[in-house]
Amino acid sequence: MEFNYRCPRWLPDGHSQTIWPALYARAWSGERPRYVRTRWEAPDGDFVDVDWLQPAPARHDGQGRRPRALLVLFHGLEGSSGSHYALAMAHRARSLGWAFAVPMFRGCSGEPNRAARAYHSGDWQEVEWILRRMQDWKDRQLGSDATLFVAGVSLGGNALLRWAQQQGEHARGRAAAIAVISAPLDLAACGHALHRGFNRLSYERMFLASMKHKARLKARQFPDLFDLQRVLRARSLFDFDDAFTGPLHGFGGADDYWRRASSRPHLSALRIPTLLLNARNDPFVPDSVLPARGEVPDCVTLWQPRCGGHVGFVEGRWPGQLFGMPRAVTDWMLASCATIGTKGPGGPQEEGDG
């Protein structure tokens, strides 16, 4: 199947297709998706907060059938369950009758995490620990016959890919399929792209402001952990990762971090049904880093529409809506899993577009 996306004429380029959906496009119809938060204690003494879509699907419907799936979403850089793409995916999960969860990376739930670390693009061990917990929850609450699907957006998508690449065949024992949306497959190429032109003045500046604030909070917890003044002097993502992200997570600096955490060189290691969705006009991800069909295994589906921006994919009349991409992604997930049909309770329903 394909994602036949066409961008609205009133959003003429990758920047407008990136910024507008994050601020103005409709991510849901009816009631705004609501979450309830649970806190998981991590093995290292830290915590991870998980937001669950509410109301949760009933354990059984009136005919004794359970919800058929749990969809887990890993968010992007400085994102959360309140990001526009998370709300759009929550709305889609609600229309399908699926359980839905957004685990927040360390420090992204509105409260500083406890440990002397943050999060990063190649954090596949964290993804494995979270998915193991998610699989256990699914088996207890929905039954072992329910299916676990996983999506990752931007940074979360790259981390999810690194998990699947490290796990190889074992990934299929954890999840049925993964969908990766607007992932920065080559961190060096994407980092340098964000330091040029309008990207530098807008997105990079926004990310740096948020991450420097968190670095200040981390310095209060651990005054000697890193050189705070060097972090605050950072004028690029490279500078920040060289002073903070790399050293805190066992890398030799930004170059080492970006090289080892990038998923692009390891796409051939994927063994789980995988969807890679990247718009060719994504301001964050240069078109040159996108893989061709011959560079990925048969288990990988490539969707590379001409437009869509970075996690944008707005559709419809002004002010636009975000229903199309989540619908296409979940339809692909269903099609990729032969054990789950597309009809009956919990099957696809049409989202409102009025």
Salt bridges, closest charged atoms under 4 A:
GLU31 OE2 - ARG34 NE 2.76
GLU41 OE1 - ARG114 NH1 2.80
ASP44 OD2 - ARG106 NH1 3.13
ASP46 OD2 - ARG106 NH1 2.72
ASP49 OD1 - ARG39 NE 2.74
ASP51 OD1 - ARG37 NE 2.69
ASP61 OD2 - ARG65 NE 3.42
GLU78 OE2 - LYS214 NZ 3.15
GLU111 OE1 - ARG39 NH2 2.88
ASP123 OD2 - ARG117 NH2 2.46
ASP123 OD1 - HIS120 NE2 3.79
GLU126 OE2 - ARG106 NE 2.60
GLU128 OE2 - ARG132 NH1 3.39
GLU128 OE2 - ARG174 NH2 2.65
ASP139 OD1 - LYS138 NZ 2.67
ASP145 OD1 - ARG66 NH1 3.74
GLU204 OE1 - HIS195 ND1 2.75
ASP242 OD2 - ARG230 NH2 2.62
ASP256 OD1 - ARG259 NH2 2.90
ASP256 OD2 - ARG260 NH1 2.93
ASP282 OD2 - HIS310 ND1 2.79
ASP287 OD1 - ARG280 NH1 2.35
GLU295 OE1 - ARG264 NH2 2.91
ASP331 OD1 - ARG92 NH2 2.98
GLU351 OE2 - ARG92 NH1 3.14
GLU351 OE1 - ARG327 NH2 2.92
